[in-house]
Amino acid sequence: MATYTCDSCGMSVNATCGTCDAPLVNETLTKDDGSTVQVSQCPNDHGKIKSPLCCGADMSCSMA
């Protein structure tokens, strides 16, 4: 399961899919310009979300 953590305050968030309740997995999305975005994705192809925000910045997720 992807666990996002705030680098500023240490808060962490686990996420599950609202459709099937499966734990979301950490993935990297490559944009057309070659840059990457860290996302959490449903393993059953119900979609993906960008990392959540905390303290005004994207929360990070270690690539485990």
ROLUM-506555 format. One record per residue (C-alpha): residue number from 1; residue in three letters; x, y, z. Coordinates in steps of 0.1 Angstrom, whole numbers. Example, Ala and Ser with C-alpha at 12.3 -4.5 7.8 and 13.67 -1.06 7.14 Angstrom:
<sites>
SITE num residu  east north    up
SITE   1    ALA   123   -45    78
SITE   2    SER   137   -11    71
</sites>
This chain:
<sites>
SITE num residu  east north    up
SITE   1    MET     0     0     0
SITE   2    ALA    13    35    -8
SITE   3    THR    19    55    24
SITE   4    TYR    23    92    17
SITE   5    THR    42   112    43
SITE   6    CYS    45   150    48
SITE   7    ASP    82   160    49
SITE   8    SER    73   190    70
SITE   9    CYS    51   177    98
SITE  10    GLY    54   139    95
SITE  11    MET    17   132    90
SITE  12    SER    11   101    69
SITE  13    VAL   -18    88    48
SITE  14    ASN   -27    54    35
SITE  15    ALA   -52    52     6
SITE  16    THR   -76    26    -7
SITE  17    CYS   -98    26   -38
SITE  18    GLY  -133    39   -32
SITE  19    THR  -147    15   -58
SITE  20    CYS  -132   -19   -47
SITE  21    ASP  -115   -10   -14
SITE  22    ALA   -81   -23   -27
SITE  23    PRO   -50    -7   -12
SITE  24    LEU   -36    18   -38
SITE  25    VAL    -1    11   -50
SITE  26    ASN    27    37   -57
SITE  27    GLU    34    43   -94
SITE  28    THR    52    69  -115
SITE  29    LEU    35    85  -144
SITE  30    THR    56    99  -172
SITE  31    LYS    42   131  -188
SITE  32    ASP    46   140  -225
SITE  33    ASP    75   164  -217
SITE  34    GLY    94   135  -200
SITE  35    SER    89   147  -165
SITE  36    THR    75   123  -139
SITE  37    VAL    47   126  -113
SITE  38    GLN    43   102   -84
SITE  39    VAL     7    88   -82
SITE  40    SER   -12    61   -63
SITE  41    GLN   -31    37   -85
SITE  42    CYS   -58    11   -80
SITE  43    PRO   -44   -23   -88
SITE  44    ASN   -78   -32  -104
SITE  45    ASP   -76    -3  -129
SITE  46    HIS  -102    19  -113
SITE  47    GLY   -80    50  -117
SITE  48    LYS   -52    69  -101
SITE  49    ILE   -46   100   -80
SITE  50    LYS   -18   125   -77
SITE  51    SER    -1   126   -43
SITE  52    PRO   -20   143   -16
SITE  53    LEU   -11   178    -2
SITE  54    CYS    -1   187    34
SITE  55    CYS    15   219    48
SITE  56    GLY    11   234    13
SITE  57    ALA    33   208    -5
SITE  58    ASP    29   174   -21
SITE  59    MET    33   145     3
SITE  60    SER    61   120    -7
SITE  61    CYS    59    83   -10
SITE  62    SER    90    61    -8
SITE  63    MET    95    38   -38
SITE  64    ALA    95     5   -20
</sites>
